[in-house]
Amino acid sequence: MNNYINEMMESVNFIKDKVKKIPKIAIVLGSGLGSLADDIKNKVIINYKDIPNFPVSTVVGHKGELIFGTLDKIPVIAMNGRFHYYEGYDLQKVTYPIRIFKLLGIETIILTNAAGGINENFKKGDLMIIRDQLSFFAESVLRGPNMEEFGERFIDMSNLYNKEYINILKDVMNDIIGEYKEGVYAYMKGPTYETPAEIKALKILGADAVGMSTVPEAVVAHHSSIKVVGISCITNMAAGVTNEILTHEDVKKTALKAEENFKKIVKEFIKRI
Ligand code: HPA
């Protein structure tokens, strides 16, 4: 365990050497929000591969860099390229950056992702505020000896997605797109999209959207008392909800279309918190 902390401190010290002022807000850029990185001013970019002990992304088209700078004058770290369980990492690696953020002093994290819509009131291109999550199909990322440095063994999950921030996001979305959608995000391990039977089951369990990321990151952030906000871009209706065949290309295309509103919403949200 101490080894683990030592490894993390190597990453942290490397970053602190390069960045003078560390922000309080981190944004994980999912599919469809990558170009937010272009709007960041006064950038310091650090490649994952240069950070000691940091994992490196294997997904085609996913960048692997931490971007420090300001968005409309507000200091942020953007994580451009995240790690997924389906890439073969264990969940400790998937969530390694979140613990680094905590050690750097991050207080709020905005997790964004692409997701399949299960709720039939959703349509392709919608943005969904994540109100809560289902993680039945993932092992717990907190399994194993508890890292007391970050948080307690048994943690309350009733305010996992920060309620105050959800309300701010609702106002922001109403102001920018005239409506908001909210719902429960269900985690599936991937890398296959789900079968129609799985989607039917998830619907019965209360899911509104499904995706292959975010859930482990949210748990680790919450464990270490970072405030969590989540937004999903509904890039497709989930398997069997419509007759459409899912392709990664279509998912990316829809994410791109939603990008402008997605960026506006994130920028306005960080101004209001
Ligand atoms: N399922 C899982 N992950 C996803 C989907 C989906 O339908 N769309 C985008 N990411």
Boltz pocket constraint, residues with backbone or C-beta under 6 A from the ligand:
constraints:
  - pocket:
      binder: B
      contacts: [[A, 114], [A, 115], [A, 116], [A, 117], [A, 188], [A, 192], [A, 193], [A, 194], [A, 210], [A, 211], [A, 212], [A, 233], [A, 235], [A, 236], [A, 237], [A, 238], [A, 239], [A, 246], [A, 251]]
      max_distance: 6.0
